[in-house]
């Protein structure tokens, strides 16, 4: 049985998280200003020393280039963090999750097939349209589908998009699941997949799943992942059909 990792959050955790995110966002903005000054100064010094001739001057120029490169890397990390802490204002509209996944499958099919991945649909006829932020939820599923395709590349495999309607603790949820036949995720890595900056893939940003979790939590939902090494993975997105705004 694949290991299951459920990601959910309580209302008290949400309130605490919002306060921390706001403080962190303010702090990061304060950090960005001196970083920009350091980066600009390093670039100006590089320009002045571009004709360095002696070994000492050339070493100094290389150090300035490294300094500038590292400052830019920190700035990219900060920009990513700011995007993560930003609260989304949900633009709710009534939409069929089935239709959305059909659209994503059609959009991704050609690219997936080039990687040897076949996309199949298993959509529930009992799932009616409901209210959610179409653009943000599309972003979540697009990211999950893209991750699944990358996990199965270059060997290829099968990707299944499924929907269902379930009840958890008296709440009705629409569930959209993305299942792949890739290599799966080991237990110690599975616990960290939603951490900001953590990625199981070489060259990954570690941003997509973290922001996906944030988006679904803002809808009052949660994400579950089931995976085991050599047995593929399944990411299940739970969205409440009836939203409670209180």
RONUKOL-137404 format. One line per 3 residues: number of its first residue (from 1); their letters; for each residue x, y, z of N, C-alpha, C. Coordinates in steps of 0.02 Angstrom, whole numbers, plus 32768, in hexadecimal, padded with zeros to 4 digits. Layout:
residues N
NUM> a> X:Y:Z:X:Y:Z:X:Y:Z; ...
This chain:
residues 246
1> xxx> 802B:7FC4:8000:8000:8000:8000:802C:803E:8000; 8025:806B:7FCF:804E:80A8:7FCE:8045:80D0:800D; 807A:80F2:8022:8076:811C:805D:804D:815A:804E
4> xxx> 8024:816F:807F:7FFA:81AA:8075:8013:81E2:80A2; 8018:821C:8085:802A:8258:80AA:7FF3:828B:80A0; 7FCE:829B:80D4:7F98:82CC:80CE:7FB0:8310:80E4
7> xxx> 7F9F:8342:80BC:7FB2:8387:80CC:7F72:83AE:80D8; 7F67:83C2:8116:7F2D:83EB:8127:7F42:841C:815C; 7F14:8449:816E:7F27:847E:819D:7EE9:8493:81C4
10> xxx> 7EF1:84A1:8204:7EB9:84B6:822E:7EB1:8501:8229; 7E77:851A:8242:7E6A:8563:823E:7E9C:858A:8269; 7EAE:856F:82A3:7EDE:8592:82CE:7F23:8593:82AD
13> xxx> 7F35:855D:828C:7F75:855C:8268:7F74:858E:822F; 7F3A:8595:820E:7F34:85C5:81D7:7F40:860B:81F1; 7F1F:861D:8229:7F26:8661:8244:7F6F:866F:8256
16> xxx> 7F8F:863E:8278:7FD4:8646:828A:8000:864D:824C; 7FF1:8623:821A:8018:8624:81DC:8012:8667:81B8; 7FD6:8684:81B8:7FCC:86C5:8197:7FF6:86FA:81B9
19> xxx> 7FF7:86FB:81FD:801E:872C:8222:8069:8724:8213; 8080:86E7:8214:80C7:86DB:8207:80D9:86EF:81C0; 80AD:86DD:8190:80B9:86EE:814A:80BD:8739:8141
22> xxx> 8091:875E:8162:8091:87A7:815C:80D2:87C4:8178; 80E7:87AB:81B3:8125:87C4:81D0:8161:87B2:81A5; 8162:8774:818C:8199:875F:8162:819C:8788:8122
25> xxx> 8161:8796:8104:815F:87BE:80C8:817C:8803:80D3; 816B:8822:810C:8185:8865:811B:81D1:8863:8125; 81E8:882F:8148:822F:8828:8154:8255:881E:8113
28> xxx> 823B:87F5:80E7:825C:87E7:80A8:8261:8826:807D; 822C:8850:807E:822E:888F:8059:8267:88BB:8073; 8271:88BB:80B5:82A7:88E2:80D2:82EB:88C7:80BD
31> xxx> 82F1:8886:80B6:8330:8867:80A2:8340:8876:8059; 830C:887A:8030:8317:8884:7FE7:833A:88C5:7FD8; 832B:88FA:7FFD:8348:893B:7FEE:8394:893C:7FF3
34> xxx> 83B1:8926:802C:83FB:8926:802F:841A:88F4:7FFE; 83F7:88BD:7FF0:8411:888D:7FBF:8417:88AD:7F7A; 83E5:88D3:7F68:83E6:88F5:7F27:8420:8926:7F24
37> xxx> 842D:8949:7F5C:8465:8977:7F5E:84A8:8953:7F57; 84AF:891B:7F79:84ED:88F3:7F74:84F7:88DA:7F2D; 84C1:88C2:7F0E:84C6:88A8:7ECA:84DA:88DF:7E99
40> xxx> 84BA:891A:7EA0:84CA:8952:7E74:8513:8967:7E7C; 852A:896A:7EBB:856F:897E:7EC8:85A0:894C:7EAA; 8591:890C:7EB1:85BC:88D9:7E94:85BF:88DE:7E49
43> xxx> 8586:88EB:7E2A:8585:88F2:7DE1:85AD:8930:7DCA; 85A7:8967:7DEE:85CD:89A3:7DDD:8618:8997:7DE4; 862B:8974:7E19:8672:8965:7E22:868D:8936:7DEB
46> xxx> 8663:8907:7DD6:8677:88DB:7D9F:8683:8904:7D5F; 8658:8935:7D54:8660:895F:7D19:86A1:8986:7D1D; 86B1:899F:7D59:86EF:89C6:7D61:872D:899B:7D59
49> xxx> 8726:895A:7D6C:8760:892E:7D6D:8761:88FE:7D31; 8738:890C:7CFF:8732:88DD:7CC7:8773:88D6:7CA0; 87A0:8908:7CA4:87E0:8904:7C81:8819:88F1:7CB0
52> xxx> 8808:88CC:7CE5:883B:88B7:7D16:8873:8892:7CF3; 88B0:88A5:7D05:88EA:8887:7CE2:8915:885D:7D10; 891F:8873:7D4E:894B:884E:7D7B:8924:8812:7D99
55> xxx> 8948:87DE:7DAE:8927:87A3:7DCD:88FC:87B7:7E09; 8914:87E7:7E31:88EE:87FC:7E6C:88AC:881D:7E57; 88AE:8847:7E25:8871:8868:7E0C:8841:8835:7DEE
58> xxx> 885C:8805:7DCA:8832:87D2:7DAB:880F:87A7:7DE0; 8834:8797:7E16:8815:8771:7E4D:87DD:879A:7E6C; 87E9:87DA:7E76:87B6:8806:7E93:8778:8809:7E66
61> xxx> 8783:880C:7E24:874B:880F:7DF6:8722:87CF:7DF9; 8743:8795:7DFD:871F:8756:7E02:86F6:8752:7E42; 8712:876C:7E78:86EE:876C:7EB8:86B0:8799:7EB4
64> xxx> 86B7:87D1:7E92:867D:87FD:7E88:8647:87DA:7E5F; 865C:87B5:7E2C:862B:8790:7E02:8607:875C:7E2B; 862C:8739:7E57:860D:8707:7E83:85DD:872A:7EB3
67> xxx> 85F2:8762:7ED0:85C7:8787:7EFE:8585:879B:7EDC; 858B:87B7:7EA0:854F:87CD:7E7C:8522:8792:7E6C; 853F:8759:7E58:8518:871E:7E47:84F3:8703:7E84
70> xxx> 8514:8702:7EBE:84F6:86E8:7EFB:84BF:8716:7F14; 84C9:8758:7F0E:8495:8787:7F23:8457:877E:7EF7; 8461:8774:7EB6:8429:8769:7E89:8404:8728:7E9A
73> xxx> 842A:86F5:7EAF:840B:86B6:7EC3:83DF:86C0:7F01; 83F9:86E6:7F31:83D2:86F4:7F6E:8393:871C:7F5C; 8399:874B:7F2E:835F:8773:7F19:832A:8746:7EF9
76> xxx> 833F:8715:7ED1:830E:86E7:7EB4:82EB:86BE:7EE9; 8311:86A8:7F1C:82F3:8683:7F54:82C0:86AE:7F78; 82D1:86EC:7F83:82A4:871B:7FA5:8265:8727:7F7C
79> xxx> 826D:8730:7F3B:8232:873B:7F0F:8203:86FE:7F12; 8220:86C3:7F12:81F8:8686:7F17:81D3:8684:7F5A; 81F5:8697:7F8F:81D6:8696:7FD1:819D:86C8:7FD5
82> xxx> 81A7:8703:7FB8:8172:8736:7FB8:8135:871D:7F92; 813F:86FB:7F5A:8107:86DF:7F35:80E3:86AB:7F5E; 8108:8685:7F87:80EA:8651:7FB0:80C0:866F:7FE8
85> xxx> 80D9:86A5:8008:80B6:86C1:8041:807A:86EC:802D; 8076:86FD:7FED:803F:8727:7FD6:7FFC:8703:7FDC; 7FCB:8723:7FFB:7F88:8706:7FFF:7F63:8715:7FBF
88> xxx> 7F43:86E1:7FA4:7F1C:86EA:7F67:7ED6:8701:7F76; 7EBD:8731:7F50:7E77:8744:7F53:7E52:8719:7F21; 7E2B:86EA:7F3C:7E0B:86B9:7F10:7DD5:86D9:7EE5
91> xxx> 7DDA:86CD:7EA4:7DA7:86E4:7E74:7D7B:86A8:7E65; 7D47:869F:7E8E:7D1F:8662:7E8A:7CEE:8665:7E51; 7CE8:862C:7E2F:7CB4:8624:7DFC:7CA1:85DA:7DF8
94> xxx> 7C64:85CE:7DE1:7C4C:8589:7DDC:7C69:8569:7D9E; 7C89:8530:7DA8:7CAC:850F:7D71:7CAB:84C3:7D7C; 7CAC:849E:7D47:7CB1:8455:7D4B:7CFA:8440:7D51
97> xxx> 7D0B:841D:7D87:7D50:8404:7D8E:7D5F:83D0:7D58; 7D2C:83AA:7D45:7D35:8379:7D0E:7D4B:839C:7CCD; 7D28:83D2:7CBD:7D39:83F6:7C7F:7D7F:8413:7C83
100> xxx> 7D92:842C:7CBE:7DD5:8448:7CC6:7E0A:8413:7CB9; 7E01:83D8:7CD6:7E32:83A3:7CCE:7E33:838A:7C86; 7DFA:838A:7C65:7DF9:8378:7C1E:7E22:83AA:7BF5
103> xxx> 7E1A:83EA:7C05:7E3F:841E:7BE2:7E8B:8416:7BED; 7E9E:8409:7C2C:7EE5:8400:7C3C:7F01:83C4:7C18; 7EDB:838D:7C17:7EF1:8350:7BF4:7EFC:835E:7BAA
106> xxx> 7ECD:8382:7B8B:7ED3:8392:7B44:7F11:83BE:7B37; 7F1B:83EF:7B64:7F53:841D:7B5D:7F96:83FA:7B65; 7F9A:83C9:7B93:7FD9:83A9:7BA4:7FE8:836A:7B7B
109> xxx> 7FB6:8350:7B56:7FBF:8310:7B35:7FFA:830D:7B06; 8001:833E:7AD9:8038:833D:7AA9:807C:833D:7ACC; 8084:8368:7AFD:80C3:836C:7B22:80D0:832B:7B48
112> xxx> 809C:830E:7B65:80A3:82D0:7B8B:80B8:8297:7B5D; 8099:8293:7B23:80A8:825D:7AF6:80F0:825F:7ADD; 810B:829B:7AD7:8151:82A1:7AC4:8180:8282:7AF8
115> xxx> 8168:827E:7B36:818F:825F:7B6D:817A:8217:7B78; 814F:81FD:7B4B:8139:81B8:7B52:8102:81AE:7B86; 80E0:81E4:7B98:80AB:81E1:7BCC:8067:81E3:7BAB
118> xxx> 803C:81B4:7BBE:7FF7:81B2:7BA7:7FC9:81CC:7BDE; 7F9D:81FB:7BCC:7F6F:8218:7BFD:7F2A:81F8:7BF5; 7F0E:81E0:7C2D:7ECA:81C3:7C2D:7E9F:81EA:7C5E
121> xxx> 7E5E:81EA:7C52:7E2E:820C:7C7D:7DFF:81DA:7C9E; 7DEF:81E8:7CDC:7DBD:81C0:7D00:7D93:81F0:7D29; 7D64:8212:7D08:7D3E:8249:7D27:7CFA:8232:7D3F
124> xxx> 7CE9:8248:7D7A:7CA9:8233:7D9A:7C6F:825C:7D7E; 7C3C:8239:7D68:7C00:825B:7D4E:7BD6:8279:7D86; 7BE3:8265:7DC4:7BBC:827F:7DFD:7BD7:82C1:7E18
127> xxx> 7C0F:82D7:7DFC:7C2D:8315:7E14:7C14:8350:7DEB; 7BE9:8379:7E0A:7BCE:83B3:7DE6:7BFD:83EF:7DED; 7BEE:8423:7DC9:7C16:8461:7DCD:7C0E:847F:7E13
130> xxx> 7C43:84A0:7E2A:7C40:84C2:7E6A:7C6E:84FF:7E68; 7C72:8524:7E9F:7C94:8565:7E9F:7CDD:855E:7EB6; 7D0B:8577:7E8C:7D52:857B:7E9E:7D75:85AD:7E71
133> xxx> 7DB3:85BE:7E82:7DDA:85EC:7E58:7DF8:85C4:7E1F; 7DDD:85CD:7DE4:7DEE:85A4:7DAA:7E38:85A9:7D99; 7E52:85E6:7D95:7E98:85EF:7D81:7EC8:85D0:7DB3
136> xxx> 7EBB:85DA:7DF4:7EE9:85BF:7E27:7EE6:8573:7E29; 7EAA:8557:7E27:7EA4:850E:7E2A:7EC0:84EE:7DEA; 7EB7:850F:7DB2:7ED6:84F7:7D74:7F22:84F5:7D7C
139> xxx> 7F3E:8529:7D9B:7F86:852B:7DA8:7F9D:84EF:7DD1; 7F76:84DD:7E03:7F87:84A4:7E2E:7F8A:8464:7E05; 7F55:8457:7DDE:7F52:8418:7DB9:7F85:8417:7D80
142> xxx> 7F90:8450:7D62:7FC3:8453:7D2D:8007:8441:7D4A; 8015:845B:7D85:8055:844C:7DA6:805A:8401:7DB7; 8024:83E4:7DD0:8024:839D:7DE2:802E:8371:7DA4
145> xxx> 800C:8382:7D6E:8012:835B:7D30:8059:8362:7D14; 8074:839E:7D15:80B8:83A9:7CFC:80EA:8382:7D26; 80E2:8383:7D68:810F:835D:7D94:810C:8312:7D84
148> xxx> 80CE:82F9:7D79:80C6:82B2:7D6B:80E8:829F:7D2A; 80E1:82C8:7CF7:8101:82BB:7CB7:814D:82BB:7CBE; 8167:82EA:7CE4:81B0:82ED:7CEF:81C8:82B1:7D16
151> xxx> 819F:8299:7D46:81B3:825F:7D6D:81B9:8220:7D42; 8191:821C:7D0D:8191:81E0:7CE2:81C0:81E6:7CA6; 81DD:8221:7C9C:820B:822B:7C64:8251:8213:7C76
154> xxx> 8277:81F4:7C49:8266:81E8:7C02:8247:81A3:7BF5; 823E:817A:7C29:8225:8136:7C1F:81DD:8135:7C07; 81B6:8168:7C1A:816F:8169:7C08:8145:8145:7C3B
157> xxx> 8104:8145:7C2F:80D6:8124:7C5D:808F:813C:7C51; 8066:8136:7C85:801F:8148:7C7F:800D:817A:7CB5; 7FE8:81AD:7CA1:7FD1:81E0:7CCF:7F84:81DF:7CCE
160> xxx> 7F66:81DA:7D08:7F1D:81D6:7D0C:7F02:8212:7D33; 7ED2:8234:7D16:7EAF:826B:7D38:7E6A:8252:7D4B; 7E5B:8252:7D8C:7E1C:8238:7DA5:7DF9:826C:7DCF
163> xxx> 7DB7:8269:7DD1:7D91:8293:7DFF:7D60:8267:7E26; 7D4A:8281:7E5E:7D19:825D:7E87:7CF8:8290:7EB6; 7CC4:8279:7ED6:7CA3:82A1:7F0A:7CA2:8277:7F49
166> xxx> 7CBF:8292:7F7F:7CC5:826C:7FBD:7CAF:8297:7FF8; 7CA3:8276:8031:7C92:8299:806F:7CC7:828B:80A2; 7CE0:82BF:80C2:7D11:82B9:80F8:7CF9:82E4:8133
169> xxx> 7CEE:82C5:816B:7CDA:82EA:81A8:7C9D:8317:819B; 7C6D:82FD:8175:7C30:8322:8168:7C35:8357:8132; 7C6E:835C:8111:7C78:838D:80DC:7C7D:836A:8099
172> xxx> 7C58:8384:8068:7C5A:8367:8024:7C95:8387:7FFD; 7CBE:835C:7FE1:7CF8:8374:7FBB:7CF5:835A:7F73; 7D0B:8385:7F46:7D1C:836F:7F02:7D66:835C:7F04
175> xxx> 7D75:8322:7EE9:7DBA:830A:7EEA:7DD4:8303:7EA3; 7E0D:8321:7E96:7E30:8317:7E57:7E72:82F6:7E65; 7E7E:82BC:7E46:7EBA:8296:7E54:7EE6:8290:7E16
178> xxx> 7F27:8297:7E1F:7F58:828F:7DEA:7F84:8253:7DFC; 7F7F:821D:7DD5:7FA3:81DF:7DE4:7FD5:81D0:7DAC; 8012:81BE:7DC0:8044:81AC:7D8D:8063:8169:7D9D
181> xxx> 8085:814C:7D6B:80A6:810C:7D73:80F2:8115:7D75; 8107:814D:7D90:814E:815D:7D94:8172:8137:7DCB; 81AE:814D:7DDD:81D7:8129:7E0E:81BF:812F:7E56
184> xxx> 818E:815B:7E63:8176:8164:7EA7:81A5:818E:7ED1; 8190:819B:7F0E:81B6:81C5:7F3C:81C3:819E:7F7C; 8201:819D:7F91:8213:8179:7FCE:81F6:819C:800B
187> xxx> 81EC:8174:8040:81CA:818C:807C:81E8:81CB:809B; 822B:81CF:80A1:8249:8209:80C0:8240:8247:8095; 823F:823E:8053:8234:8276:8026:81EA:8289:8022
190> xxx> 81C0:8257:802A:8178:8263:8026:8160:8295:805A; 817F:8292:8095:816B:82BF:80CB:817D:8308:80BD; 81A9:8313:808B:81C1:8357:8080:81AA:8375:803D
193> xxx> 8181:8351:8017:8173:8368:7FD3:8150:83AC:7FD0; 812E:83C0:8005:810B:8400:8004:8133:8438:8024; 8171:842A:8038:819B:845E:8056:81B3:848F:8020
196> xxx> 81B3:84CF:8031:81CC:8501:8003:8217:84F6:7FF8; 822C:84F7:7FB8:8271:84EE:7FA1:8288:84A6:7FA1; 825E:8476:7FB7:8273:8430:7FB4:8258:8410:7F75
199> xxx> 8284:83EC:7F51:826F:83CB:7F14:828E:8386:7F10; 8268:8354:7EF9:8283:8311:7EEF:82A5:830B:7EAC; 82A0:833F:7E83:82BC:833D:7E3F:82F7:836C:7E39
202> xxx> 832D:8353:7E1C:8368:837D:7E11:8355:83B9:7DE6; 8367:83F4:7DFD:8357:8431:7DD9:8312:844C:7DE8; 82EC:842A:7E12:82AA:8442:7E24:82AE:847E:7E53
205> xxx> 827B:84A9:7E51:827C:84E6:7E7A:8262:84DA:7EC0; 823A:84A5:7EC9:821C:849A:7F0B:81E6:84CD:7F1B; 81C8:84EA:7EE8:8197:851E:7EF2:8150:8507:7EE0
208> xxx> 8149:84DF:7EAB:8108:84CE:7E90:80D9:84AC:7EC1; 80F0:8479:7EE4:80C5:8455:7F13:80B5:8480:7F50; 80E4:84A8:7F66:80D8:84D3:7FA0:80A1:8505:7F91
211> xxx> 80A4:8525:7F57:8070:8556:7F46:802F:8533:7F36; 8032:84F6:7F1B:7FF4:84D1:7F0E:7FD0:84C2:7F4F; 7FF4:84AC:7F81:7FD6:84A0:7FC2:7FB6:84E0:7FDE
214> xxx> 7FDA:8517:7FD6:7FC1:8557:7FF0:7F7F:856A:7FCE; 7F7C:8561:7F8C:7F40:8572:7F67:7F04:8548:7F7D; 7F0F:8507:7F85:7ED8:84DB:7F99:7EC2:84E9:7FE0
217> xxx> 7EF1:84F8:800D:7EDE:850A:8051:7EB4:854A:8052; 7EC4:8579:8027:7E9D:85B7:8024:7E56:85AB:800D; 7E4B:8573:7FEA:7E08:855E:7FD7:7DE5:8537:800E
220> xxx> 7E08:852A:8046:7DEB:8502:807B:7DF5:84B7:8070; 7E22:84A5:8043:7E2D:845F:8033:7E71:8447:804A; 7E86:840E:802F:7EC7:83F2:8040:7EDE:83C3:8009
223> xxx> 7F1D:83AF:800D:7F3A:8381:7FDC:7F55:8344:8000; 7F48:8309:7FE4:7F65:82CB:7FFC:7F93:82AF:7FC6; 7FC9:828F:7FDC:7FF4:826D:7FAC:8000:8226:7FC3
226> xxx> 7FF9:81F8:7F96:8009:81B1:7FA2:8040:819D:7F71; 8074:817F:7F8B:80AC:816C:7F60:80D6:8137:7F82; 80F7:8110:7F59:8128:80DF:7F71:815C:80D5:7F3B
229> xxx> 8199:80C9:7F50:81CF:80C1:7F20:81BF:8088:7EEF; 81C3:8099:7EAE:81B7:8068:7E7A:816E:805C:7E6A; 8141:807F:7E8C:80F9:8072:7E82:80D2:80B1:7E6D
232> xxx> 80F5:80E5:7E5A:80D2:8121:7E44:80B8:814C:7E7D; 8094:8181:7E6A:807A:81B1:7E9C:8034:81C6:7E89; 800F:81DB:7EBC:7FCD:81F8:7EB1:7FC5:8235:7EDE
235> xxx> 7FB8:826E:7EBF:7FA8:82AB:7EE3:7F5E:82B8:7EDD; 7F3C:82BD:7F16:7EF3:82C7:7F17:7EE4:830B:7F35; 7EC0:8334:7F0E:7EAD:8377:7F23:7E64:8377:7F3A
238> xxx> 7E59:838C:7F78:7E16:838E:7F95:7DFE:83D6:7F99; 7DC8:83E5:7F76:7DAA:8428:7F77:7D63:8424:7F92; 7D52:844C:7FC5:7D0E:844A:7FDF:7CDC:8462:7FAC
241> xxx> 7CA6:843C:7FA4:7C72:844F:7F73:7C49:848A:7F8C; 7C3B:848A:7FCD:7C18:84C3:7FEB:7C4A:84E9:8016; 7C59:8527:8003:7C8A:854E:8028:7C6C:856E:8066
244> xxx> 7C93:856C:809D:7C7F:858D:80DB:7CAB:85CA:80E4; 7C8F:8605:80DD:7CB5:8643:80DE:7CBE:865F:8124; 7CA1:8640:8156:7CA5:865B:819A:7CE4:8644:81BD
